[in-house]
């Protein structure tokens, strides 16, 4: 898979400008990702998927983002939904993959955006969800919602609902500064019935056996989904920062100062910035990969991470992406006016880095606060863990 991903990099770089103009992935890019089997990286083998370890998601997103962060973002999002569907009831898996094993699934995991009510045989769902990446290419959508109850004693229940595209409307809202090619438009559900087997409770995705485990016994499908949620997309920040660093080194290696004709590579400040940025990128990669590998090891041993471990995963996911953003910002500033030209890639790398960092999963204040609470013996404020 790594070899197939690397082979796509040259053509993805060539299409990057067009991808931004389209505000979604070009059809040929989607076809390339399908043909390489990348969307099915974490799909169960019994449906023809690769069923690789979770860290593969970070590694392949890292490589794709070195060409185009928008492509990597959509790849990682859509590939992760194959992983999650492997934890749903077997009937839901058969309904989706039995018809088309290549079917793409979008998502929006913003629980307060929806309201669901329990009815006989399932739920009634309504709401309006933002940021459903790649939705125009998808036949299905995983939408998160709060389940309403007349009895306050029932507490708050979070569930994920799997809907066919005929049950929701796509709103063309994606006019943004960064990750322009992801087509992350809003979706609206007026009033849809969702059968019980097409939903899954967030509590069933907290680690350990899931509703799909009987047919998919691989530890991959026993991982704590929302604890590891940052690593679905963290590889995108990593690859974008790596590309920015590589491009900067190549540019200053031969660049002459406009004002005094000195070689920029001889400046100590240039050398220090390269060391600083590269250490951030290397540290981020180590943090991301270590978290994924540790989680897989735990799942293989049947261990469910403690709440402090789960909040640490969220903390480290945000921290590692923040490191990547800092590296890109530093290199953008060090590049001077050269980075301002829209004909170059640096301005896109800068925009994409900050767009990635704006995702709630990478908000260190939120992740850090919750980690600190749990470390101090207070209850977690993140109800998905």
DOVO-537562 format. One record per residue (C-alpha): residue in one letter; residue number from 1; y, z, x. Coordinates in steps of 0.02 Angstrom, whole numbers, padded with zeros to 5 digits. Each point is the difference from the previous one (the first is absolute). Last residue first. Layout:
+---+-----+--------+--------+--------+
: r :   k :  north :     up :   east :
+---+-----+--------+--------+--------+
: a : NUM :      Y :      Z :      X :
...
+---+-----+--------+--------+--------+
REM end
This chain:
+---+-----+--------+--------+--------+
: r :   k :  north :     up :   east :
+---+-----+--------+--------+--------+
: x : 385 :  00413 :  01267 : -00738 :
: x : 384 :  00082 : -00093 : -00146 :
: x : 383 :  00098 :  00152 : -00060 :
: x : 382 :  00113 :  00002 :  00153 :
: x : 381 :  00094 :  00165 : -00013 :
: x : 380 : -00133 :  00090 :  00101 :
: x : 379 : -00014 :  00186 : -00034 :
: x : 378 :  00080 :  00124 :  00123 :
: x : 377 : -00097 :  00076 :  00145 :
: x : 376 :  00131 : -00035 :  00133 :
: x : 375 : -00096 : -00150 :  00068 :
: x : 374 : -00009 : -00064 : -00178 :
: x : 373 :  00188 :  00005 : -00021 :
: x : 372 :  00031 : -00074 :  00172 :
: x : 371 : -00115 : -00147 : -00038 :
: x : 370 :  00092 : -00027 : -00165 :
: x : 369 :  00169 :  00002 :  00085 :
: x : 368 : -00059 : -00118 :  00136 :
: x : 367 : -00066 : -00130 : -00123 :
: x : 366 :  00160 :  00001 : -00103 :
: x : 365 :  00121 :  00007 :  00147 :
: x : 364 : -00109 : -00123 :  00094 :
: x : 363 :  00022 : -00136 : -00130 :
: x : 362 : -00135 : -00122 :  00053 :
: x : 361 : -00106 :  00011 : -00158 :
: x : 360 :  00161 : -00020 : -00101 :
: x : 359 :  00023 : -00177 :  00066 :
: x : 358 :  00172 : -00020 :  00081 :
: x : 357 : -00079 : -00013 :  00173 :
: x : 356 : -00076 : -00167 : -00045 :
: x : 355 :  00170 : -00069 : -00052 :
: x : 354 :  00076 :  00070 :  00159 :
: x : 353 : -00126 : -00089 :  00110 :
: x : 352 :  00014 : -00160 : -00103 :
: x : 351 :  00187 : -00012 :  00025 :
: x : 350 : -00014 :  00030 :  00188 :
: x : 349 : -00145 : -00122 :  00019 :
: x : 348 :  00098 : -00127 : -00101 :
: x : 347 :  00154 :  00020 :  00111 :
: x : 346 : -00110 : -00018 :  00154 :
: x : 345 : -00082 : -00162 : -00058 :
: x : 344 :  00141 : -00117 :  00049 :
: x : 343 :  00085 : -00137 : -00102 :
: x : 342 :  00088 :  00136 : -00102 :
: x : 341 :  00103 :  00042 :  00153 :
: x : 340 :  00049 :  00183 :  00013 :
: x : 339 : -00127 :  00050 :  00133 :
: x : 338 :  00088 : -00095 :  00138 :
: x : 337 :  00158 :  00102 : -00033 :
: x : 336 : -00069 :  00146 :  00098 :
: x : 335 : -00185 :  00012 :  00040 :
: x : 334 :  00008 :  00186 :  00038 :
: x : 333 :  00042 :  00040 : -00181 :
: x : 332 : -00148 : -00099 : -00065 :
: x : 331 : -00111 :  00081 :  00131 :
: x : 330 :  00049 :  00175 : -00054 :
: x : 329 : -00018 : -00040 : -00185 :
: x : 328 : -00173 : -00073 :  00030 :
: x : 327 : -00059 :  00153 :  00097 :
: x : 326 :  00072 :  00121 : -00129 :
: x : 325 : -00090 : -00093 : -00139 :
: x : 324 : -00164 :  00011 :  00094 :
: x : 323 :  00022 :  00188 :  00027 :
: x : 322 :  00039 :  00021 : -00185 :
: x : 321 : -00165 : -00086 : -00037 :
: x : 320 : -00091 :  00128 :  00106 :
: x : 319 :  00089 :  00147 : -00082 :
: x : 318 : -00037 : -00058 : -00177 :
: x : 317 : -00185 : -00020 :  00032 :
: x : 316 : -00002 :  00161 :  00101 :
: x : 315 :  00069 :  00103 : -00143 :
: x : 314 : -00115 : -00080 : -00130 :
: x : 313 : -00153 :  00029 :  00109 :
: x : 312 :  00062 :  00177 :  00034 :
: x : 311 :  00013 :  00030 : -00188 :
: x : 310 : -00183 : -00045 : -00016 :
: x : 309 : -00050 :  00109 :  00148 :
: x : 308 :  00093 :  00149 : -00075 :
: x : 307 : -00084 : -00032 : -00168 :
: x : 306 : -00169 :  00006 :  00084 :
: x : 305 : -00091 : -00162 :  00036 :
: x : 304 : -00162 : -00033 : -00095 :
: x : 303 : -00149 :  00002 :  00117 :
: x : 302 : -00155 : -00102 : -00041 :
: x : 301 : -00035 : -00036 :  00182 :
: x : 300 :  00035 : -00185 : -00020 :
: x : 299 :  00158 :  00044 : -00097 :
: x : 298 :  00063 :  00110 :  00142 :
: x : 297 : -00029 : -00138 :  00128 :
: x : 296 :  00091 : -00124 : -00113 :
: x : 295 :  00150 :  00118 : -00013 :
: x : 294 :  00004 :  00024 :  00189 :
: x : 293 : -00002 : -00188 :  00029 :
: x : 292 :  00144 : -00028 : -00122 :
: x : 291 :  00106 :  00140 :  00073 :
: x : 290 : -00034 : -00055 :  00179 :
: x : 289 :  00051 : -00180 : -00039 :
: x : 288 :  00169 :  00049 : -00070 :
: x : 287 :  00043 :  00129 :  00133 :
: x : 286 : -00053 : -00113 :  00146 :
: x : 285 :  00098 : -00148 : -00069 :
: x : 284 :  00155 :  00107 : -00024 :
: x : 283 : -00012 :  00067 :  00177 :
: x : 282 : -00011 : -00177 :  00070 :
: x : 281 :  00149 : -00058 : -00103 :
: x : 280 :  00107 :  00150 :  00048 :
: x : 279 : -00049 : -00015 :  00184 :
: x : 278 :  00043 : -00186 : -00005 :
: x : 277 :  00174 :  00035 : -00069 :
: x : 276 :  00042 :  00130 :  00132 :
: x : 275 : -00072 : -00098 :  00147 :
: x : 274 :  00090 : -00159 : -00055 :
: x : 273 :  00160 :  00098 : -00025 :
: x : 272 : -00017 :  00076 :  00173 :
: x : 271 : -00019 : -00171 :  00083 :
: x : 270 :  00152 : -00069 : -00089 :
: x : 269 :  00105 :  00152 :  00049 :
: x : 268 : -00056 : -00022 :  00181 :
: x : 267 :  00075 : -00173 : -00001 :
: x : 266 : -00094 : -00123 :  00111 :
: x : 265 : -00084 : -00085 : -00149 :
: x : 264 :  00173 : -00038 : -00069 :
: x : 263 :  00033 : -00117 :  00148 :
: x : 262 :  00184 :  00006 :  00045 :
: x : 261 :  00113 : -00146 : -00049 :
: x : 260 :  00150 :  00117 : -00018 :
: x : 259 :  00054 : -00023 : -00181 :
: x : 258 : -00136 : -00100 : -00087 :
: x : 257 : -00138 :  00102 :  00082 :
: x : 256 : -00147 : -00109 :  00053 :
: x : 255 : -00164 : -00005 : -00096 :
: x : 254 : -00166 : -00044 :  00081 :
: x : 253 : -00102 :  00160 : -00023 :
: x : 252 :  00122 :  00053 : -00136 :
: x : 251 : -00074 : -00119 : -00129 :
: x : 250 : -00185 :  00028 :  00039 :
: x : 249 :  00020 :  00188 : -00004 :
: x : 248 :  00095 : -00009 : -00164 :
: x : 247 : -00129 : -00113 : -00081 :
: x : 246 : -00142 :  00117 :  00048 :
: x : 245 :  00094 :  00151 : -00067 :
: x : 244 :  00043 : -00085 : -00165 :
: x : 243 : -00180 : -00059 : -00018 :
: x : 242 : -00064 :  00177 :  00030 :
: x : 241 :  00124 :  00071 : -00126 :
: x : 240 : -00057 : -00122 : -00135 :
: x : 239 : -00181 :  00036 :  00043 :
: x : 238 :  00022 :  00187 : -00019 :
: x : 237 :  00104 : -00007 : -00159 :
: x : 236 : -00136 : -00106 : -00081 :
: x : 235 : -00136 :  00116 :  00066 :
: x : 234 :  00078 :  00140 : -00103 :
: x : 233 : -00041 : -00088 : -00163 :
: x : 232 : -00168 :  00066 : -00058 :
: x : 231 :  00021 :  00138 :  00128 :
: x : 230 :  00129 :  00090 : -00107 :
: x : 229 : -00128 :  00022 : -00142 :
: x : 228 : -00121 :  00103 :  00103 :
: x : 227 :  00027 :  00160 : -00101 :
: x : 226 :  00013 : -00110 : -00154 :
: x : 225 : -00173 : -00072 :  00018 :
: x : 224 : -00104 :  00147 :  00062 :
: x : 223 : -00147 : -00096 :  00076 :
: x : 222 : -00166 : -00006 : -00093 :
: x : 221 : -00003 : -00189 : -00021 :
: x : 220 :  00004 : -00031 :  00189 :
: x : 219 : -00145 :  00124 :  00013 :
: x : 218 : -00113 : -00146 : -00054 :
: x : 217 : -00098 :  00049 : -00155 :
: x : 216 :  00067 : -00142 : -00109 :
: x : 215 : -00114 : -00008 : -00152 :
: x : 214 : -00008 :  00187 : -00034 :
: x : 213 :  00169 :  00024 :  00083 :
: x : 212 :  00099 : -00095 : -00132 :
: x : 211 :  00053 :  00152 : -00103 :
: x : 210 :  00054 :  00084 :  00162 :
: x : 209 : -00098 :  00114 :  00117 :
: x : 208 :  00107 :  00094 :  00128 :
: x : 207 :  00188 : -00010 :  00021 :
: x : 206 :  00148 :  00015 : -00119 :
: x : 205 : -00039 : -00160 : -00095 :
: x : 204 : -00083 :  00083 : -00151 :
: x : 203 :  00155 :  00110 : -00023 :
: x : 202 :  00104 : -00158 : -00017 :
: x : 201 : -00098 : -00036 : -00158 :
: x : 200 : -00072 : -00175 : -00015 :
: x : 199 :  00028 : -00131 : -00133 :
: x : 198 : -00089 : -00159 : -00052 :
: x : 197 : -00156 :  00096 : -00056 :
: x : 196 :  00102 :  00093 : -00131 :
: x : 195 :  00063 : -00159 : -00081 :
: x : 194 :  00183 : -00046 :  00019 :
: x : 193 :  00096 : -00043 : -00160 :
: x : 192 :  00171 : -00073 :  00035 :
: x : 191 :  00172 :  00034 : -00074 :
: x : 190 :  00158 : -00075 :  00076 :
: x : 189 : -00057 : -00013 :  00181 :
: x : 188 :  00133 : -00057 :  00123 :
: x : 187 : -00013 : -00059 :  00180 :
: x : 186 :  00134 :  00003 :  00135 :
: x : 185 :  00000 : -00121 :  00146 :
: x : 184 : -00064 :  00024 :  00177 :
: x : 183 : -00003 : -00185 :  00045 :
: x : 182 : -00045 :  00044 :  00181 :
: x : 181 :  00105 : -00133 :  00086 :
: x : 180 :  00163 :  00098 :  00001 :
: x : 179 : -00072 :  00143 :  00099 :
: x : 178 :  00182 :  00047 :  00031 :
: x : 177 :  00168 : -00040 : -00080 :
: x : 176 : -00053 : -00011 : -00182 :
: x : 175 : -00009 : -00110 : -00154 :
: x : 174 : -00167 :  00046 : -00080 :
: x : 173 :  00040 :  00025 : -00185 :
: x : 172 : -00100 : -00139 : -00084 :
: x : 171 : -00080 :  00105 : -00138 :
: x : 170 : -00188 : -00023 : -00016 :
: x : 169 : -00070 :  00042 : -00172 :
: x : 168 : -00158 :  00101 : -00024 :
: x : 167 : -00159 : -00010 : -00104 :
: x : 166 : -00040 : -00183 :  00037 :
: x : 165 : -00009 :  00042 :  00185 :
: x : 164 : -00157 :  00104 : -00023 :
: x : 163 :  00026 :  00189 :  00008 :
: x : 162 : -00074 :  00137 :  00109 :
: x : 161 :  00072 :  00172 : -00038 :
: x : 160 :  00024 :  00139 :  00126 :
: x : 159 :  00009 :  00180 : -00062 :
: x : 158 :  00107 :  00155 :  00028 :
: x : 157 : -00027 :  00148 : -00115 :
: x : 156 :  00132 :  00133 : -00027 :
: x : 155 : -00053 :  00163 : -00081 :
: x : 154 : -00123 :  00016 : -00144 :
: x : 153 :  00084 :  00163 : -00051 :
: x : 152 :  00151 : -00102 : -00054 :
: x : 151 : -00102 : -00064 : -00148 :
: x : 150 :  00077 : -00155 : -00076 :
: x : 149 : -00059 : -00101 :  00149 :
: x : 148 :  00075 : -00142 :  00100 :
: x : 147 : -00095 : -00081 :  00142 :
: x : 146 :  00115 : -00039 :  00147 :
: x : 145 : -00019 : -00176 :  00062 :
: x : 144 : -00053 : -00108 :  00145 :
: x : 143 : -00023 : -00187 : -00020 :
: x : 142 : -00138 : -00098 :  00086 :
: x : 141 :  00030 : -00185 : -00038 :
: x : 140 : -00114 : -00147 : -00028 :
: x : 139 : -00002 : -00190 :  00018 :
: x : 138 :  00118 :  00001 :  00150 :
: x : 137 :  00106 : -00131 :  00086 :
: x : 136 :  00161 :  00041 : -00094 :
: x : 135 : -00027 :  00185 :  00036 :
: x : 134 :  00017 : -00016 :  00188 :
: x : 133 :  00081 :  00172 :  00011 :
: x : 132 :  00024 :  00098 : -00161 :
: x : 131 :  00162 :  00086 :  00050 :
: x : 130 :  00062 :  00068 : -00167 :
: x : 129 : -00097 :  00062 : -00152 :
: x : 128 :  00051 : -00007 : -00183 :
: x : 127 : -00100 :  00100 : -00126 :
: x : 126 : -00134 :  00000 : -00134 :
: x : 125 : -00183 :  00049 : -00008 :
: x : 124 : -00116 :  00041 : -00143 :
: x : 123 : -00158 :  00081 :  00066 :
: x : 122 : -00190 : -00012 : -00012 :
: x : 121 : -00146 :  00004 : -00120 :
: x : 120 :  00089 :  00098 : -00137 :
: x : 119 :  00179 :  00033 :  00052 :
: x : 118 :  00078 :  00091 :  00148 :
: x : 117 :  00186 : -00036 :  00023 :
: x : 116 :  00075 : -00081 :  00154 :
: x : 115 :  00181 :  00000 :  00057 :
: x : 114 :  00057 : -00100 :  00150 :
: x : 113 :  00140 : -00001 :  00130 :
: x : 112 : -00031 :  00185 :  00040 :
: x : 111 : -00159 : -00049 :  00096 :
: x : 110 :  00074 : -00121 :  00125 :
: x : 109 : -00158 : -00076 :  00071 :
: x : 108 :  00041 : -00182 : -00033 :
: x : 107 : -00141 : -00120 :  00029 :
: x : 106 : -00061 : -00178 :  00026 :
: x : 105 : -00182 : -00058 : -00006 :
: x : 104 : -00063 : -00164 :  00071 :
: x : 103 : -00158 : -00084 : -00063 :
: x : 102 : -00111 : -00059 :  00143 :
: x : 101 : -00162 :  00070 : -00075 :
: x : 100 :  00036 : -00098 : -00160 :
: x :  99 : -00091 :  00035 : -00164 :
: x :  98 : -00117 :  00134 :  00064 :
: x :  97 :  00144 :  00063 :  00107 :
: x :  96 :  00113 :  00057 : -00142 :
: x :  95 : -00118 :  00047 : -00141 :
: x :  94 : -00136 :  00055 :  00120 :
: x :  93 :  00118 :  00117 :  00091 :
: x :  92 :  00062 :  00074 : -00165 :
: x :  91 : -00180 :  00032 : -00057 :
: x :  90 : -00040 :  00084 :  00167 :
: x :  89 :  00129 :  00136 : -00040 :
: x :  88 :  00143 : -00004 :  00126 :
: x :  87 : -00019 :  00047 :  00183 :
: x :  86 : -00033 : -00178 :  00062 :
: x :  85 :  00159 : -00047 : -00094 :
: x :  84 :  00094 :  00103 :  00130 :
: x :  83 : -00066 : -00100 :  00147 :
: x :  82 :  00035 : -00165 : -00088 :
: x :  81 :  00174 :  00071 : -00034 :
: x :  80 :  00025 :  00029 :  00186 :
: x :  79 : -00018 : -00186 :  00036 :
: x :  78 :  00144 : -00038 : -00119 :
: x :  77 :  00121 :  00121 :  00080 :
: x :  76 : -00050 : -00038 :  00179 :
: x :  75 :  00010 : -00189 : -00022 :
: x :  74 :  00163 :  00011 : -00095 :
: x :  73 :  00083 :  00105 :  00135 :
: x :  72 : -00072 : -00105 :  00142 :
: x :  71 :  00070 : -00159 : -00075 :
: x :  70 :  00170 :  00081 : -00025 :
: x :  69 : -00002 :  00069 :  00178 :
: x :  68 : -00016 : -00173 :  00076 :
: x :  67 : -00080 : -00049 :  00167 :
: x :  66 : -00021 :  00168 :  00086 :
: x :  65 : -00024 :  00064 : -00176 :
: x :  64 : -00168 : -00090 : -00008 :
: x :  63 : -00062 :  00091 :  00154 :
: x :  62 :  00048 :  00175 : -00058 :
: x :  61 : -00065 : -00036 : -00175 :
: x :  60 : -00168 : -00044 :  00078 :
: x :  59 : -00010 :  00161 :  00102 :
: x :  58 :  00063 :  00115 : -00138 :
: x :  57 : -00123 : -00068 : -00129 :
: x :  56 : -00140 :  00004 :  00129 :
: x :  55 :  00027 :  00188 :  00014 :
: x :  54 : -00084 :  00021 : -00170 :
: x :  53 : -00171 : -00050 :  00065 :
: x :  52 : -00064 : -00171 : -00053 :
: x :  51 : -00078 : -00041 : -00169 :
: x :  50 :  00001 : -00188 :  00039 :
: x :  49 : -00005 : -00053 : -00183 :
: x :  48 : -00134 : -00107 : -00081 :
: x :  47 : -00012 :  00096 : -00164 :
: x :  46 : -00141 :  00114 :  00062 :
: x :  45 :  00097 :  00014 :  00163 :
: x :  44 :  00132 :  00107 : -00083 :
: x :  43 :  00180 : -00060 :  00027 :
: x :  42 :  00093 :  00073 :  00150 :
: x :  41 :  00041 : -00162 :  00093 :
: x :  40 : -00006 : -00107 : -00157 :
: x :  39 :  00182 : -00058 :  00012 :
: x :  38 : -00035 : -00047 :  00180 :
: x :  37 : -00145 : -00118 : -00034 :
: x :  36 :  00075 : -00131 :  00117 :
: x :  35 : -00003 : -00128 : -00140 :
: x :  34 :  00090 :  00119 : -00118 :
: x :  33 :  00137 :  00039 :  00127 :
: x :  32 :  00022 : -00186 :  00037 :
: x :  31 :  00007 : -00039 : -00187 :
: x :  30 :  00135 :  00129 : -00026 :
: x :  29 :  00098 : -00078 :  00142 :
: x :  28 : -00023 : -00174 : -00075 :
: x :  27 :  00065 :  00059 : -00167 :
: x :  26 :  00162 :  00063 :  00081 :
: x :  25 :  00019 :  00189 : -00008 :
: x :  24 :  00143 :  00061 : -00110 :
: x :  23 :  00190 :  00000 :  00004 :
: x :  22 : -00011 : -00191 :  00018 :
: x :  21 :  00143 : -00001 :  00126 :
: x :  20 : -00074 :  00145 :  00096 :
: x :  19 : -00168 : -00088 :  00013 :
: x :  18 :  00088 : -00160 :  00053 :
: x :  17 :  00079 :  00091 :  00147 :
: x :  16 : -00167 :  00077 :  00050 :
: x :  15 : -00101 : -00160 : -00010 :
: x :  14 : -00002 : -00039 :  00187 :
: x :  13 : -00042 :  00181 :  00042 :
: x :  12 : -00146 : -00006 : -00122 :
: x :  11 : -00061 : -00159 :  00083 :
: x :  10 : -00006 :  00080 :  00173 :
: x :   9 : -00075 :  00168 : -00059 :
: x :   8 : -00151 : -00065 : -00096 :
: x :   7 : -00120 : -00003 :  00148 :
: x :   6 :  00038 :  00182 :  00037 :
: x :   5 : -00064 :  00047 : -00173 :
: x :   4 : -00162 : -00095 :  00022 :
: x :   3 : -00031 :  00084 :  00168 :
: x :   2 :  00035 :  00172 : -00072 :
: x :   1 : -00117 : -00037 : -00145 :
+---+-----+--------+--------+--------+
REM end
